[in-house]
Amino acid sequence: MDETLLSGARQGDAEAFSSLTEPYRRELQVHCYRLLGSVADAEDLVQETLLAAWRGIDRFASRSSVRTWLYRIATNRCLNALRDRGHRPTPATPPADHLPEPSRLDDVPWLEPYPDTAMEFDAPVPGPEARVESREAVSLAFVAAVQTMPPRQRAVLILRDVLGYRGAEVADMLDTTEDAVAGALKRARGALAMREPAGDPPLPNSLAERRVIDMFVAAFERCDVPAMVKLLTDDAWMSMPPLPQQYQGRDAIGSFFTDIAFAHGTRRFRLIPTHANGQPAFGRYARDPRAGVAHAHGITVLTLAGDRITRMTAFLGADLLPRFGLPRILPD
């Protein structure tokens, strides 16, 4: 079937080309997201990848699979984008002069959440070289850690340890040597090993996960800071991309919600359950009691370990919610 479609695509049949490449669009977008950390950028780079593939289909020699050929184009397009971008500028953020002193500043303020509905959890089984479990490879912690690596290191790590391509295949995809791939992989694995331990999360959609989520929603919507803080581990982190401020520990996070987020109970929210990056998440809405509606405010993603929350990532921005199939305004 692929040979028939390939022949048609080489003759300029756009429908044949679409049938040949469309099955890989979603997994290519996840691949670009891992490399770039931005959903919007990943969408753009997949479009560039497919356009480049269409223009170069007559030069595809069939020495590799169509999937591998597309991954080669996508990876190099992402590397070109990262190289052209240089040191990524900090995204525009609202004023934060009123925020308390943070525990640290975020290294990846451009990170965005990725809807589970667009993930390829049922993608083809990774190759024999893969070392990173598929759900871990889309977690916020993994994607954020990858963003701190030099571009070529992150590409090698993803191609080798997530997708499972062999060293020789990766060297061919990146136009380099196997020794260079091995060296980059060693450095990337070393950097990954130094990240904070993720803990042992409950199974997705399990009763244990549901119990934590229900208690969190009840506490958050009641502005019950003590009940919410009780769900956190002692060393939990809270971040608010694209703001760089991060806060660690129950005291710091509790004070932030008491003094800032909940503004002494005068500001109230609604949370609508969803999933992002293989983790429980919520569309966050700020209530407007005078208008009788709730306005989109952002996406909150929870990282769990057992029956506790180890990280709360509160992404800011109403534009994020439509990606999750959520409206900008809810009747309240």
Beta strands, then each sheet from edge to edge (+ up, - down):
strand 1: 104-105
strand 2: 232-240
strand 3: 243-248
strand 4: 269-276
strand 5: 279-288
strand 6: 293-305
strand 7: 308-316
strand 8: 329-331
sheet 1: 1+ 3- 2+ 7+ 6- 5+ 4-
sheet 2: 1+ 3- 2+ 7+ 6- 8+
end
